[in-house]
Amino acid sequence: MADIVLASLNTVTLIFGGCCSNVFALEKIIKTEPDSAHGKLYASRCLCLSSTGLLITLAQFIFTALAASFSQITPTLTLKSPSVPMSKWTYIALMFFGVNMLNNWAFAFNISVPVHIILRSFGSVTTMLAGALQGKRYTWLQVTSVIILTVGVLVSAFADAGSKGKSVEASSGDLGSGLLILLAAQILSAYMGVYVQDTYAKYGSHWRENLFYSHFLSLPLFFPLAGTLRRQYANLASTPVLDFPPSLPVLKSLEMPSGIAYLILNSMTQLLCITGVNLLSAQASAVTVTIVLNVRKLVSFVASTIMFGHSLSGMMCVGAGLVFGAGALYGWETSYRIPSAAKAKKVKEGKKQ
């Protein structure tokens, strides 16, 4: 029991610590190079989406693939034979790359951050629907908690939009195209989550293999975007040099551009974040994963608001309460009530025999 609790704490620490730090690093990139998340669009509406958004994604993929490769290399410096068929990992990698690119591409259609947050908050809903279509069943309390959580994220997103004077609308044509792209990303992400769960159920929870191959097999797909990546790197390389403290003389001597430094930090924290997500995927259902990630999303959002000097409105606090309450409700139902009921039923049936 203690081992299970410790493993769960490690997973939660990786997700909340790594993912929240990752958001912080991303915000620093945005502040250092303002066009990094919402920059000028190229006429072709390609996947470049912004001045550095694609580069951030590539850096994360490279860093994670390199770090994860150590668990897949034998003493003779060859790759271990995968426990899961390569066709499965290739399919998952294609979906993983597609989800990332679709989420990035949406910004090229003037989708605002509030709208982006709002639609992505429906991940738990789409994952639950995907599971239901594959024959999985959920209790009314699980369904209710997902609905409450979604409402909480919606309230928080609208509260943020109102407090910063942002509009959650865009031009009708761009909004429609952007929403369709985000919807496609959500559906693909939900299907991928269920597919990964089914793969684990059949071949075992080989999350380290998934972490490596989902990133490594995606790297060749960036080659057609080499020109865009070079332009984006030049943008970050031209940012002011980061002033490291004298206590770090080696880093200070590098005279590293601040954009590049925060890009490295973003990639390192992304590794912690995605490791936690893969660990959780191996331990819990796809819906549980999206529930935890939605709660994490709000924690990042609130922490970012406080750290960067913004105030929390009453509506934002209401949204936070709904999200945390729904997460706790789902956790209690899934981790305690359902297992307890199943155990009691098993004991009752044993007595009858």
Secondary structure as a PSIPRED ss2 file (coil, helix, strand):
# PSIPRED VFORMAT (PSIPRED V4.0)

   1 M C   1.000  0.000  0.000
   2 A H   0.000  1.000  0.000
   3 D H   0.000  1.000  0.000
   4 I H   0.000  1.000  0.000
   5 V H   0.000  1.000  0.000
   6 L H   0.000  1.000  0.000
   7 A H   0.000  1.000  0.000
   8 S H   0.000  1.000  0.000
   9 L H   0.000  1.000  0.000
  10 N H   0.000  1.000  0.000
  11 T H   0.000  1.000  0.000
  12 V H   0.000  1.000  0.000
  13 T H   0.000  1.000  0.000
  14 L H   0.000  1.000  0.000
  15 I H   0.000  1.000  0.000
  16 F H   0.000  1.000  0.000
  17 G H   0.000  1.000  0.000
  18 G H   0.000  1.000  0.000
  19 C H   0.000  1.000  0.000
  20 C H   0.000  1.000  0.000
  21 S H   0.000  1.000  0.000
  22 N H   0.000  1.000  0.000
  23 V H   0.000  1.000  0.000
  24 F H   0.000  1.000  0.000
  25 A H   0.000  1.000  0.000
  26 L H   0.000  1.000  0.000
  27 E H   0.000  1.000  0.000
  28 K H   0.000  1.000  0.000
  29 I H   0.000  1.000  0.000
  30 I H   0.000  1.000  0.000
  31 K H   0.000  1.000  0.000
  32 T H   0.000  1.000  0.000
  33 E C   1.000  0.000  0.000
  34 P C   1.000  0.000  0.000
  35 D H   0.000  1.000  0.000
  36 S H   0.000  1.000  0.000
  37 A H   0.000  1.000  0.000
  38 H H   0.000  1.000  0.000
  39 G C   1.000  0.000  0.000
  40 K C   1.000  0.000  0.000
  41 L C   1.000  0.000  0.000
  42 Y C   1.000  0.000  0.000
  43 A C   1.000  0.000  0.000
  44 S C   1.000  0.000  0.000
  45 R C   1.000  0.000  0.000
  46 C C   1.000  0.000  0.000
  47 L C   1.000  0.000  0.000
  48 C C   1.000  0.000  0.000
  49 L C   1.000  0.000  0.000
  50 S C   1.000  0.000  0.000
  51 S C   1.000  0.000  0.000
  52 T C   1.000  0.000  0.000
  53 G H   0.000  1.000  0.000
  54 L H   0.000  1.000  0.000
  55 L H   0.000  1.000  0.000
  56 I H   0.000  1.000  0.000
  57 T H   0.000  1.000  0.000
  58 L H   0.000  1.000  0.000
  59 A H   0.000  1.000  0.000
  60 Q H   0.000  1.000  0.000
  61 F H   0.000  1.000  0.000
  62 I H   0.000  1.000  0.000
  63 F H   0.000  1.000  0.000
  64 T H   0.000  1.000  0.000
  65 A H   0.000  1.000  0.000
  66 L H   0.000  1.000  0.000
  67 A H   0.000  1.000  0.000
  68 A H   0.000  1.000  0.000
  69 S H   0.000  1.000  0.000
  70 F H   0.000  1.000  0.000
  71 S H   0.000  1.000  0.000
  72 Q H   0.000  1.000  0.000
  73 I E   0.000  0.000  1.000
  74 T C   1.000  0.000  0.000
  75 P C   1.000  0.000  0.000
  76 T C   1.000  0.000  0.000
  77 L C   1.000  0.000  0.000
  78 T C   1.000  0.000  0.000
  79 L E   0.000  0.000  1.000
  80 K C   1.000  0.000  0.000
  81 S C   1.000  0.000  0.000
  82 P C   1.000  0.000  0.000
  83 S C   1.000  0.000  0.000
  84 V C   1.000  0.000  0.000
  85 P C   1.000  0.000  0.000
  86 M H   0.000  1.000  0.000
  87 S H   0.000  1.000  0.000
  88 K H   0.000  1.000  0.000
  89 W H   0.000  1.000  0.000
  90 T H   0.000  1.000  0.000
  91 Y H   0.000  1.000  0.000
  92 I H   0.000  1.000  0.000
  93 A H   0.000  1.000  0.000
  94 L H   0.000  1.000  0.000
  95 M H   0.000  1.000  0.000
  96 F H   0.000  1.000  0.000
  97 F H   0.000  1.000  0.000
  98 G H   0.000  1.000  0.000
  99 V H   0.000  1.000  0.000
 100 N H   0.000  1.000  0.000
 101 M H   0.000  1.000  0.000
 102 L H   0.000  1.000  0.000
 103 N H   0.000  1.000  0.000
 104 N H   0.000  1.000  0.000
 105 W H   0.000  1.000  0.000
 106 A H   0.000  1.000  0.000
 107 F H   0.000  1.000  0.000
 108 A H   0.000  1.000  0.000
 109 F H   0.000  1.000  0.000
 110 N C   1.000  0.000  0.000
 111 I C   1.000  0.000  0.000
 112 S C   1.000  0.000  0.000
 113 V H   0.000  1.000  0.000
 114 P H   0.000  1.000  0.000
 115 V H   0.000  1.000  0.000
 116 H H   0.000  1.000  0.000
 117 I H   0.000  1.000  0.000
 118 I H   0.000  1.000  0.000
 119 L H   0.000  1.000  0.000
 120 R H   0.000  1.000  0.000
 121 S C   1.000  0.000  0.000
 122 F C   1.000  0.000  0.000
 123 G H   0.000  1.000  0.000
 124 S H   0.000  1.000  0.000
 125 V H   0.000  1.000  0.000
 126 T H   0.000  1.000  0.000
 127 T H   0.000  1.000  0.000
 128 M H   0.000  1.000  0.000
 129 L H   0.000  1.000  0.000
 130 A H   0.000  1.000  0.000
 131 G H   0.000  1.000  0.000
 132 A H   0.000  1.000  0.000
 133 L H   0.000  1.000  0.000
 134 Q C   1.000  0.000  0.000
 135 G C   1.000  0.000  0.000
 136 K C   1.000  0.000  0.000
 137 R C   1.000  0.000  0.000
 138 Y C   1.000  0.000  0.000
 139 T C   1.000  0.000  0.000
 140 W H   0.000  1.000  0.000
 141 L H   0.000  1.000  0.000
 142 Q H   0.000  1.000  0.000
 143 V H   0.000  1.000  0.000
 144 T H   0.000  1.000  0.000
 145 S H   0.000  1.000  0.000
 146 V H   0.000  1.000  0.000
 147 I H   0.000  1.000  0.000
 148 I H   0.000  1.000  0.000
 149 L H   0.000  1.000  0.000
 150 T H   0.000  1.000  0.000
 151 V H   0.000  1.000  0.000
 152 G H   0.000  1.000  0.000
 153 V H   0.000  1.000  0.000
 154 L H   0.000  1.000  0.000
 155 V H   0.000  1.000  0.000
 156 S H   0.000  1.000  0.000
 157 A H   0.000  1.000  0.000
 158 F H   0.000  1.000  0.000
 159 A H   0.000  1.000  0.000
 160 D H   0.000  1.000  0.000
 161 A H   0.000  1.000  0.000
 162 G H   0.000  1.000  0.000
 163 S H   0.000  1.000  0.000
 164 K C   1.000  0.000  0.000
 165 G C   1.000  0.000  0.000
 166 K C   1.000  0.000  0.000
 167 S C   1.000  0.000  0.000
 168 V C   1.000  0.000  0.000
 169 E C   1.000  0.000  0.000
 170 A C   1.000  0.000  0.000
 171 S C   1.000  0.000  0.000
 172 S H   0.000  1.000  0.000
 173 G H   0.000  1.000  0.000
 174 D H   0.000  1.000  0.000
 175 L H   0.000  1.000  0.000
 176 G H   0.000  1.000  0.000
 177 S H   0.000  1.000  0.000
 178 G H   0.000  1.000  0.000
 179 L H   0.000  1.000  0.000
 180 L H   0.000  1.000  0.000
 181 I H   0.000  1.000  0.000
 182 L H   0.000  1.000  0.000
 183 L H   0.000  1.000  0.000
 184 A H   0.000  1.000  0.000
 185 A H   0.000  1.000  0.000
 186 Q H   0.000  1.000  0.000
 187 I H   0.000  1.000  0.000
 188 L H   0.000  1.000  0.000
 189 S H   0.000  1.000  0.000
 190 A H   0.000  1.000  0.000
 191 Y H   0.000  1.000  0.000
 192 M H   0.000  1.000  0.000
 193 G H   0.000  1.000  0.000
 194 V H   0.000  1.000  0.000
 195 Y H   0.000  1.000  0.000
 196 V H   0.000  1.000  0.000
 197 Q H   0.000  1.000  0.000
 198 D H   0.000  1.000  0.000
 199 T H   0.000  1.000  0.000
 200 Y H   0.000  1.000  0.000
 201 A H   0.000  1.000  0.000
 202 K H   0.000  1.000  0.000
 203 Y H   0.000  1.000  0.000
 204 G C   1.000  0.000  0.000
 205 S C   1.000  0.000  0.000
 206 H C   1.000  0.000  0.000
 207 W H   0.000  1.000  0.000
 208 R H   0.000  1.000  0.000
 209 E H   0.000  1.000  0.000
 210 N H   0.000  1.000  0.000
 211 L H   0.000  1.000  0.000
 212 F H   0.000  1.000  0.000
 213 Y H   0.000  1.000  0.000
 214 S H   0.000  1.000  0.000
 215 H H   0.000  1.000  0.000
 216 F H   0.000  1.000  0.000
 217 L C   1.000  0.000  0.000
 218 S C   1.000  0.000  0.000
 219 L H   0.000  1.000  0.000
 220 P H   0.000  1.000  0.000
 221 L H   0.000  1.000  0.000
 222 F H   0.000  1.000  0.000
 223 F H   0.000  1.000  0.000
 224 P H   0.000  1.000  0.000
 225 L H   0.000  1.000  0.000
 226 A H   0.000  1.000  0.000
 227 G H   0.000  1.000  0.000
 228 T H   0.000  1.000  0.000
 229 L H   0.000  1.000  0.000
 230 R H   0.000  1.000  0.000
 231 R H   0.000  1.000  0.000
 232 Q H   0.000  1.000  0.000
 233 Y H   0.000  1.000  0.000
 234 A H   0.000  1.000  0.000
 235 N H   0.000  1.000  0.000
 236 L H   0.000  1.000  0.000
 237 A H   0.000  1.000  0.000
 238 S C   1.000  0.000  0.000
 239 T C   1.000  0.000  0.000
 240 P C   1.000  0.000  0.000
 241 V E   0.000  0.000  1.000
 242 L C   1.000  0.000  0.000
 243 D C   1.000  0.000  0.000
 244 F C   1.000  0.000  0.000
 245 P C   1.000  0.000  0.000
 246 P C   1.000  0.000  0.000
 247 S C   1.000  0.000  0.000
 248 L C   1.000  0.000  0.000
 249 P H   0.000  1.000  0.000
 250 V H   0.000  1.000  0.000
 251 L H   0.000  1.000  0.000
 252 K H   0.000  1.000  0.000
 253 S H   0.000  1.000  0.000
 254 L H   0.000  1.000  0.000
 255 E C   1.000  0.000  0.000
 256 M C   1.000  0.000  0.000
 257 P E   0.000  0.000  1.000
 258 S H   0.000  1.000  0.000
 259 G H   0.000  1.000  0.000
 260 I H   0.000  1.000  0.000
 261 A H   0.000  1.000  0.000
 262 Y H   0.000  1.000  0.000
 263 L H   0.000  1.000  0.000
 264 I H   0.000  1.000  0.000
 265 L H   0.000  1.000  0.000
 266 N H   0.000  1.000  0.000
 267 S H   0.000  1.000  0.000
 268 M H   0.000  1.000  0.000
 269 T H   0.000  1.000  0.000
 270 Q H   0.000  1.000  0.000
 271 L H   0.000  1.000  0.000
 272 L H   0.000  1.000  0.000
 273 C H   0.000  1.000  0.000
 274 I H   0.000  1.000  0.000
 275 T H   0.000  1.000  0.000
 276 G H   0.000  1.000  0.000
 277 V H   0.000  1.000  0.000
 278 N H   0.000  1.000  0.000
 279 L H   0.000  1.000  0.000
 280 L H   0.000  1.000  0.000
 281 S H   0.000  1.000  0.000
 282 A H   0.000  1.000  0.000
 283 Q H   0.000  1.000  0.000
 284 A C   1.000  0.000  0.000
 285 S C   1.000  0.000  0.000
 286 A H   0.000  1.000  0.000
 287 V H   0.000  1.000  0.000
 288 T H   0.000  1.000  0.000
 289 V H   0.000  1.000  0.000
 290 T H   0.000  1.000  0.000
 291 I H   0.000  1.000  0.000
 292 V H   0.000  1.000  0.000
 293 L H   0.000  1.000  0.000
 294 N H   0.000  1.000  0.000
 295 V H   0.000  1.000  0.000
 296 R H   0.000  1.000  0.000
 297 K H   0.000  1.000  0.000
 298 L H   0.000  1.000  0.000
 299 V H   0.000  1.000  0.000
 300 S H   0.000  1.000  0.000
 301 F H   0.000  1.000  0.000
 302 V H   0.000  1.000  0.000
 303 A H   0.000  1.000  0.000
 304 S H   0.000  1.000  0.000
 305 T H   0.000  1.000  0.000
 306 I H   0.000  1.000  0.000
 307 M H   0.000  1.000  0.000
 308 F C   1.000  0.000  0.000
 309 G C   1.000  0.000  0.000
 310 H C   1.000  0.000  0.000
 311 S C   1.000  0.000  0.000
 312 L C   1.000  0.000  0.000
 313 S C   1.000  0.000  0.000
 314 G H   0.000  1.000  0.000
 315 M H   0.000  1.000  0.000
 316 M H   0.000  1.000  0.000
 317 C H   0.000  1.000  0.000
 318 V H   0.000  1.000  0.000
 319 G H   0.000  1.000  0.000
 320 A H   0.000  1.000  0.000
 321 G H   0.000  1.000  0.000
 322 L H   0.000  1.000  0.000
 323 V H   0.000  1.000  0.000
 324 F H   0.000  1.000  0.000
 325 G H   0.000  1.000  0.000
 326 A H   0.000  1.000  0.000
 327 G H   0.000  1.000  0.000
 328 A H   0.000  1.000  0.000
 329 L H   0.000  1.000  0.000
 330 Y H   0.000  1.000  0.000
 331 G H   0.000  1.000  0.000
 332 W H   0.000  1.000  0.000
 333 E H   0.000  1.000  0.000
 334 T H   0.000  1.000  0.000
 335 S H   0.000  1.000  0.000
 336 Y H   0.000  1.000  0.000
 337 R H   0.000  1.000  0.000
 338 I H   0.000  1.000  0.000
 339 P H   0.000  1.000  0.000
 340 S H   0.000  1.000  0.000
 341 A H   0.000  1.000  0.000
 342 A H   0.000  1.000  0.000
 343 K H   0.000  1.000  0.000
 344 A H   0.000  1.000  0.000
 345 K H   0.000  1.000  0.000
 346 K H   0.000  1.000  0.000
 347 V H   0.000  1.000  0.000
 348 K H   0.000  1.000  0.000
 349 E H   0.000  1.000  0.000
 350 G H   0.000  1.000  0.000
 351 K H   0.000  1.000  0.000
 352 K H   0.000  1.000  0.000
 353 Q C   1.000  0.000  0.000
